[in-house]
Amino acid sequence: MGQQTIYMGLDIGTTSTKGVLSNLSGEILAESMVEYPIYQPQPGCAEQDPDEISRAVWMVARQLMRSEAAQTGQLAAIGFSSAMHSVILVDEAHQPLTPCIIWADNRSAAEARELLESSAGLGLYRKTGTPIHPMSPLTKLRWLSRMRPQLLKSAHKIISIKEYVLYQLCKTYAVDYSIASTTGLFNLRQFEWDREALEYAGISPGQLSRPVPTTHILEISEKDKAGELGIPPQTPIVIGASDGVLANLGVGAITGEAAAITIGTSGAVRTMRREPLTDERMRSFCYALTESYWVVGGPINNGGIALKWFKDQFAGDERVLAAETGDHIYDIITREAERIQPGSEGLLFLPYLTGERAPHWNAQARGVFFGAGLNHRRQHFMRAVLEGVVFSAFSVYQSLMSTEQSGKSLLATGGFVRSPVWLQMTADVFGVPVHVPASRESACLGAIMLAMLATGAIPTLEETRSIVRITETYTPNEKHTGVYQELHKLFSDVYRSLVPHFDTLSKWREAQPDIVRAGK
């Protein structure tokens, strides 16, 4: 009996790198994960150590290659996924001049506001598909050009975390069309760097990597490093795409019939299209998967991070119970929340703890509990947090449906799929069935699917739908959907009424640096 052909998918995420091995049928044979921190030394700052991340990536790869599946199988290719919007400046010796500035960094908020209010903002968005927001490398680079102009000018290359990692193995600077399309610097229809965007950012084309298709194959040049990892040196390295578009691919959401919903640390709602689409109100993004597929959607800042915040600050009793019983603390919290009726008896939570992206694109927004009364217990607040995150995602879905008649069902991915309570709540709020695929690591599986396409194992992306297996479906409760439709309208009205107050509070915080500190 011959060796089984296997593929590796690596997803360089915001707080961890995850990796899987699968066979041609998409069956997961091995998994690994290594976490790393986000550093926030000052308000608005969100950075990471690129070398910490690269070490994590190679540790995951090494652990996978030591698995039984790798020892008994034949590795056909490695596909890469990564988080979007990261910026690293490197020198001619290929050493980092800056930390990795990630999507959550808000220090370019002033530059984003300035561009939004200018005549150029909407035009750049139409060309690049990237909303004008501090998450975007476009505004980050504009900020660097003002704050540290000599550093920006002297940078040999301006790259993302995936480019940084792949250079260590392949010794070439290349960026896939997908990651490039998330920078605000890349023309979505011409598949090349946009001259107007580069001029605004204050950089030259030579400082950026060569854009290549997401199926582009890189060769391993660092044979010794490959040997240390246990990777055969002839293994094709498929450059892959961004985590968002690969999550769609990995759950089978490659037609307009179904939308993908991801709730992990942050979240997103996305649909697939066969041509680019931007929104005149700039509520959504449009990023490339291949030259023939684009993903339209919107990200939310506050997914599981909102529940983690509640757990860290207010769930002392649940932590004790988890220690005593061995149950996971999040399972305990969601069980407690399930005891409360849908709508939390009129308690709403606006989950904007770290500002918000889609559909509002408001970095100044902050979290709010609204409607608290003497009847509300801690369990009500637990449920309100879960509902607030889903309401936020539903706001994105509504904005997408106003321009795109699709999404008759949802395909779920991310950490929230481990919570039946949260999944049923999602079906009830959206009013459509929610399907859960067998593989929880959809971006990793999506990277593997692209690797299969690049190496000729499958002829088209349409073939990937047969790889995805649905294991659970949650159908909406019509009575609950009616409750949630009414409360979501109130949720939206409360947000709109607070917008000027968010701006006032933001200015107050900026004027109180000794009182308001990052991470406190």
Residue pairs with C-beta under 8 A, 6 or more apart in sequence:
3 72
3 73
3 74
4 23
4 69
4 72
4 73
4 74
5 23
5 24
5 73
5 74
5 76
5 457
6 21
6 22
6 23
6 29
6 69
6 70
6 73
6 74
6 75
6 76
7 21
7 22
7 23
7 24
7 75
7 76
7 77
7 78
7 79
7 448
7 451
7 452
8 19
8 20
8 21
8 61
8 64
8 75
8 77
8 78
8 79
8 448
8 451
9 19
9 20
9 22
9 78
9 79
9 80
9 81
9 441
9 443
9 444
9 445
9 446
9 447
9 448
9 451
10 17
10 18
10 19
10 57
10 60
10 61
10 78
10 79
10 80
10 81
10 444
10 447
11 17
11 18
11 19
11 80
11 81
11 82
11 243
11 246
11 441
11 443
11 444
11 447
12 53
12 57
12 80
12 81
12 82
12 83
12 161
12 162
12 165
13 82
13 83
13 243
13 264
13 443
14 38
14 83
14 102
14 103
14 104
14 265
14 266
15 35
15 36
15 37
15 38
15 265
16 33
16 34
16 35
16 36
16 56
17 33
17 34
17 36
17 53
17 56
17 57
17 60
18 31
18 32
18 33
18 60
18 441
18 443
18 444
19 31
19 32
19 33
19 60
19 61
19 63
19 64
19 444
20 28
20 29
20 30
20 31
20 32
20 64
20 439
20 441
20 444
20 445
20 448
21 28
21 29
21 30
21 31
21 64
21 67
21 69
21 70
21 73
22 28
22 29
22 445
22 448
23 29
23 73
24 452
24 457
25 467
26 439
26 445
26 448
26 449
26 467
26 468
26 469
28 438
28 439
28 441
28 445
29 67
29 69
29 73
30 64
30 67
30 68
30 69
30 70
31 64
31 441
32 59
32 60
32 63
32 64
32 67
33 60
34 56
34 57
34 59
34 60
35 56
36 48
36 49
36 52
36 53
36 56
37 48
37 52
38 46
38 47
38 48
38 102
38 104
39 45
39 46
39 47
39 48
39 49
39 99
40 46
40 47
40 518
40 519
41 47
41 518
42 518
43 509
43 510
43 513
43 516
43 517
43 518
44 105
44 106
44 107
44 109
44 518
45 105
45 107
45 518
46 101
46 102
46 103
46 104
46 105
46 106
47 99
47 100
47 101
47 102
47 105
48 99
48 100
48 102
48 161
49 99
49 100
50 88
50 96
50 99
50 100
50 161
50 164
51 96
53 100
53 161
53 164
53 165
54 164
54 165
54 168
57 165
58 168
58 225
58 229
61 78
61 229
61 231
62 228
62 229
62 230
64 70
65 75
65 229
65 230
65 231
66 230
70 230
75 231
75 232
75 235
76 235
76 236
76 451
76 455
76 457
77 217
77 235
77 236
77 237
77 238
77 451
77 452
77 454
77 455
78 231
78 235
78 236
78 237
78 238
78 451
79 238
79 240
79 447
79 448
79 449
79 450
79 451
79 454
80 162
80 165
80 166
80 237
80 238
80 239
80 240
80 447
81 240
81 241
81 242
81 243
81 246
81 443
81 444
81 446
81 447
82 160
82 161
82 162
82 165
82 179
82 240
82 242
82 243
83 102
83 103
83 161
83 242
83 243
84 103
84 160
84 179
84 182
84 242
84 243
84 244
84 287
85 102
85 103
85 135
85 136
85 137
85 182
85 183
86 100
86 101
86 102
86 103
86 137
86 160
86 161
87 98
87 100
87 101
87 137
87 140
87 141
87 158
87 159
87 160
88 96
88 98
88 99
88 100
88 101
88 158
88 159
88 160
88 161
88 163
88 164
89 96
89 97
89 98
89 144
89 151
89 152
89 155
89 157
89 158
90 96
90 97
90 155
90 156
90 157
90 158
90 159
90 164
91 97
91 154
91 155
91 156
92 156
94 156
94 157
94 167
96 164
97 151
97 154
97 155
98 151
100 161
100 164
101 140
103 135
104 135
104 301
104 354
105 134
105 135
105 140
106 134
106 355
106 363
107 134
107 140
107 143
108 134
108 136
108 139
108 140
108 142
108 143
109 134
109 363
109 364
110 143
111 134
111 139
111 142
111 143
111 146
112 132
112 133
112 134
112 136
112 139
112 363
115 121
115 124
115 132
115 138
115 139
115 142
115 200
116 132
120 196
120 200
121 132
122 280
122 282
123 196
124 132
124 138
124 184
124 194
124 196
124 197
124 200
125 131
125 132
125 278
125 282
126 278
127 187
127 188
127 189
127 194
127 196
127 197
128 138
128 181
128 183
128 184
128 185
128 186
128 187
128 188
128 194
128 197
129 181
129 188
129 276
129 278
129 285
129 286
129 287
129 294
130 136
130 138
130 181
130 182
130 183
130 184
130 285
130 287
131 282
131 283
131 284
131 285
131 357
131 358
131 361
132 138
132 139
132 184
132 282
132 361
133 139
133 357
133 361
133 363
134 140
134 363
135 299
135 357
136 183
136 184
137 158
137 160
137 182
137 183
137 184
137 185
137 201
138 183
138 184
138 185
138 197
138 200
138 201
139 184
141 152
141 158
141 185
141 201
141 202
141 203
142 200
142 201
142 202
144 151
144 152
144 202
145 152
145 201
145 202
145 203
149 202
152 158
152 202
152 203
153 202
155 203
155 207
156 207
157 163
157 173
157 207
157 208
157 209
158 203
158 207
158 208
159 167
159 173
159 175
159 208
159 209
160 175
160 179
160 183
162 175
162 176
162 179
162 239
162 240
163 173
163 174
163 175
163 179
163 209
166 172
166 174
166 218
166 237
166 239
167 173
168 222
168 225
169 218
169 220
169 221
169 222
169 225
169 226
169 237
170 218
170 219
170 220
170 221
170 222
170 237
171 221
171 222
172 218
172 221
173 209
173 210
174 209
174 210
174 211
174 212
174 216
174 218
174 239
175 208
175 209
175 210
175 211
175 212
176 211
176 212
176 213
176 214
176 216
176 239
176 240
176 241
176 242
177 186
177 191
177 211
177 212
177 213
177 214
177 241
177 288
177 290
177 291
178 214
178 240
178 241
178 242
178 245
178 246
178 287
178 288
178 289
179 241
179 242
180 186
180 193
180 211
180 288
181 188
181 286
181 287
181 288
182 242
182 285
182 287
184 197
185 193
185 194
185 197
185 198
185 201
185 208
186 192
186 193
186 194
186 197
186 211
187 193
187 194
188 276
188 286
188 288
188 294
189 276
191 211
191 288
191 291
192 211
193 205
193 208
193 211
195 205
198 204
198 205
198 208
212 239
213 290
213 291
214 239
214 240
214 241
214 288
214 289
214 290
214 450
215 238
215 239
215 290
215 450
215 453
215 454
216 238
216 239
216 454
217 236
217 237
217 238
217 239
217 454
217 455
218 236
218 237
218 238
218 239
219 236
219 237
220 226
220 231
220 233
220 234
220 235
220 237
223 233
226 232
226 233
226 235
227 233
236 451
236 454
236 455
238 447
238 450
238 451
238 454
238 455
240 246
240 447
240 450
240 451
241 288
241 289
241 446
241 447
241 450
242 287
243 443
244 262
244 268
244 270
244 287
244 295
244 297
244 299
245 270
245 287
245 288
245 289
245 293
245 295
245 446
246 289
246 442
246 443
246 446
246 447
246 449
246 450
247 260
247 262
247 268
247 270
247 413
247 414
247 442
247 443
247 446
248 254
248 260
248 270
248 271
248 272
248 289
248 295
248 446
249 289
249 442
249 445
249 446
249 449
249 450
249 461
249 464
250 413
250 437
250 439
250 441
250 442
250 443
250 444
250 445
250 446
250 447
250 449
250 468
251 260
251 411
251 412
251 413
251 437
251 442
251 468
252 258
252 411
252 437
252 464
252 465
252 467
252 468
253 259
253 260
253 270
253 271
253 272
253 411
254 272
254 293
254 461
254 462
254 464
254 465
255 272
256 271
256 272
256 273
256 404
256 405
256 406
256 407
257 406
257 407
257 408
257 409
258 406
258 407
258 408
258 409
258 410
258 411
258 435
259 269
259 270
259 271
259 297
259 397
259 400
259 406
259 407
259 409
259 410
259 411
260 268
260 269
260 270
260 271
260 297
260 410
260 411
260 412
260 413
260 442
261 267
261 268
261 269
261 393
261 397
261 410
261 411
261 412
261 413
261 414
261 426
261 434
262 268
262 269
262 270
262 303
262 412
262 413
262 414
262 442
263 303
263 304
263 389
263 393
263 412
263 414
263 415
263 416
263 422
264 303
264 304
264 414
264 415
264 416
265 303
265 304
265 305
265 308
265 415
266 299
266 300
266 301
266 302
266 303
266 304
266 305
267 299
267 300
267 302
267 303
267 304
267 389
267 392
267 393
267 414
268 297
268 298
268 299
268 300
268 358
268 393
268 396
269 297
269 298
269 393
269 396
269 397
269 400
270 295
270 296
270 297
270 298
271 295
271 296
271 297
271 400
271 404
271 406
271 407
272 289
272 293
272 294
272 295
272 296
273 286
273 293
273 294
273 295
273 296
273 404
274 292
274 293
274 294
275 294
276 286
276 294
277 286
277 294
277 296
277 403
277 404
278 284
278 286
279 399
279 403
281 399
282 361
283 298
283 358
283 359
283 361
283 396
283 399
284 296
284 297
284 298
284 358
284 359
284 396
284 399
284 400
284 403
285 296
285 297
285 298
285 299
285 358
286 294
286 295
286 296
287 294
287 295
288 294
288 295
289 295
289 461
290 461
293 461
296 400
296 404
297 358
297 396
297 400
298 357
298 358
298 359
298 396
298 399
298 400
299 357
299 358
299 396
300 356
300 357
300 358
300 389
300 392
300 393
300 396
301 352
301 353
301 354
301 355
301 356
301 357
302 351
302 352
302 353
302 354
302 356
302 367
302 389
302 392
303 389
303 393
303 414
303 416
304 389
304 414
304 415
304 416
305 353
305 354
306 349
306 351
306 353
306 367
306 385
306 388
306 389
307 330
307 333
307 385
307 386
307 389
309 353
310 333
310 381
310 382
310 385
311 318
311 319
311 329
311 330
311 333
314 378
314 381
315 329
315 333
318 329
318 332
318 333
318 336
319 329
321 327
321 332
322 328
322 329
322 332
325 332
330 418
330 419
331 419
333 382
334 382
334 386
334 419
334 421
334 422
335 421
336 378
336 379
336 382
337 379
337 382
337 383
337 385
337 386
337 421
338 383
338 421
339 379
340 379
340 380
340 382
340 383
342 387
342 425
342 428
342 480
342 483
342 484
343 387
343 483
343 484
343 487
344 376
344 380
344 381
344 383
344 384
344 387
345 373
345 375
345 376
345 380
346 371
346 373
347 369
347 370
347 371
347 372
347 373
347 376
347 380
347 381
347 383
347 384
348 368
348 369
348 370
348 371
348 384
348 387
348 388
348 391
348 487
348 490
348 491
348 494
349 367
349 368
349 369
349 370
349 381
349 384
349 385
349 387
349 388
350 365
350 367
350 368
350 370
350 388
350 491
350 494
350 495
350 498
351 367
351 385
351 388
351 389
351 392
352 362
352 365
352 366
352 367
352 368
352 392
353 366
353 367
355 362
355 363
355 364
355 365
355 366
356 362
356 363
356 365
356 392
358 395
358 396
358 399
359 395
359 396
359 398
359 399
360 395
360 495
362 499
362 502
364 502
364 503
364 505
364 506
365 495
365 498
365 499
365 502
366 502
366 505
368 494
368 498
369 381
369 384
370 494
386 421
386 422
386 425
387 425
387 429
387 484
387 487
388 491
390 422
390 425
390 426
390 429
390 430
391 429
391 484
391 487
391 488
391 491
393 426
394 429
394 430
394 488
395 488
395 491
395 492
397 407
397 430
400 406
400 407
401 407
407 432
408 432
409 432
409 433
409 434
409 435
410 426
410 427
410 430
410 432
410 433
410 434
410 435
411 434
411 435
411 436
411 437
412 423
412 426
412 434
412 435
412 436
412 437
413 437
413 440
413 442
413 443
416 422
416 423
416 426
417 423
417 436
417 440
418 440
420 474
423 434
423 436
423 472
423 474
424 474
424 477
426 434
426 474
427 433
427 434
427 474
427 475
427 476
427 477
428 476
428 477
428 480
428 481
428 484
429 481
429 484
429 488
430 476
431 476
431 481
431 485
432 476
433 473
433 474
433 475
433 476
434 473
434 474
435 470
435 472
435 473
436 470
436 471
436 472
436 473
436 474
437 468
437 469
437 470
437 471
438 468
438 469
438 470
438 471
439 445
439 468
439 469
445 467
445 468
449 458
449 461
449 464
449 467
452 458
452 464
453 460
453 461
453 464
458 464
509 516
